[in-house]
Amino acid sequence: MNITPEMFRAYVNRIDDDELADFIDAINGEIKLLEQDDFFGTEGFEKRFA
């Protein structure tokens, strides 16, 4: 199932701040795991934006 922008907006609009913070933390954790393995073929977010 593909998530549309409308679906994401609806989700964000119905959750509270704590749930949104948990969601963001989970995404950041997944991105960092992928970056450790150089999944994106880059030097990583932290190196590029440091």
ABEGO torsion letter per residue (X at the ends): XBBBAAAAAAAAAABBAAAAAAAAAAAAAAAAAAAAAGAAGBAEAAAAAX
